[in-house]
Amino acid sequence: MSTATTTSPRPTFEQMNLSVGKRARLHRLMYEHGPANGTLMMLPIDQGLEHGPIDFFDNPDSLDTDWIYRLAVAGNFSGVALHIGLAEKYHKAYAGRVPLVLKVNGKTNFPSDEDAFSPMTSSVEDAVRLGADAVGYTLYVGSPAQDVDIAQCNEVRRECERYGMPLIIWSYPRGAAVKAKGGQDSLYAIDYAARVACEVGCDIVKLNEPKWDTASAAALPKPYNTLEYTDVEGLRRVVRSAGRTLVLVSGGSKMGDEATLHKAQIAMEAGCVGLIFGRNMWQRKWENALSMSAGMHRLMKGYGQEQ
């Protein structure tokens, strides 16, 4: 049975203290595209830079960004998230039909995650020029480079305020210090990443789902080392830590149909604003990808919220 009716309401635009520009752009993403009921169903295509062409081997059609844009239209997604090169080459044909989230920083998969840092690849001004409805920024919480990372993120945040552009932070725990305290997928790390994203000033935070690992539980700080929780309860705690920041759950590596829908159900029951599933969509063949997007739409119907 759906628990949509008992889910705590997400923060409203008024509670988030949004400027006029941010409010208008988020309204397009959340109420004019995709499920269009105050939820988000995003299609990210930033993996080519982050992981390399290897992610496209499962479905060679997806190497063509135009194929993914067609999927965004046919599957009625809330928007796509990608880097400047793909936006310059492919977005023009879909402008107005598919909202754009421009990722303004990124890195390759060659360096170790121990020293994770994503330099700028474009700017908020580029996002405005391309008609984007939000900017995406990857912040590595706990990395040795986090002082530079947070300072760079602050400059992006200031530009977003200047242009009325919503800021979505990909908030990812990384580095040896994180690993020593239970790992990057622990509830402690994800919960911390959610709070950091809220406190540095983002409007939406993209997070991974926290996982319990018995082997590393002893390394977790108190009281996380003794907490007992279901998948929904763990993610609900993360949503609370994010405060008046909307939460998107990442899909991660490709899963089976049942597992993908289950993850989406958990996210919505926990009070997240929506999903940002990339590989779990475009690594599927066309018909299966459309079937999965239709399933997501059916699931998200019960989690709408008026402003």
Buried (B, 14 or more C-beta within 10 A) or exposed (E): EEEBEEBEEBBEBEEBEBBEBBBBBBBBBBBEBBBBBBBBBBBBBBBBBBEEEEBBEEBEBBBEBEBBBBBBEEBBBBBBBBBBEBBEEBBEEBEEEBBBBBBBBBBEEEEEBEEBBBEEBBBBEBBBEBBBBBBBBBBBBBBBBBEEBBEBBEEBBEBBBEBBBBBBBBBBBBBBBBBEBBBBBBBBBBBBBBBBBBEBBBBBBBBBBBEBEEEBBEBBEEEBBEBEEEBBBBBBBBBBBBBEBBBBBBBBEBBEEEEBBEBBBBBBBBBBBBBBBBBBBBBBEBEEBBBBBEBBBEBBEBBBBEE
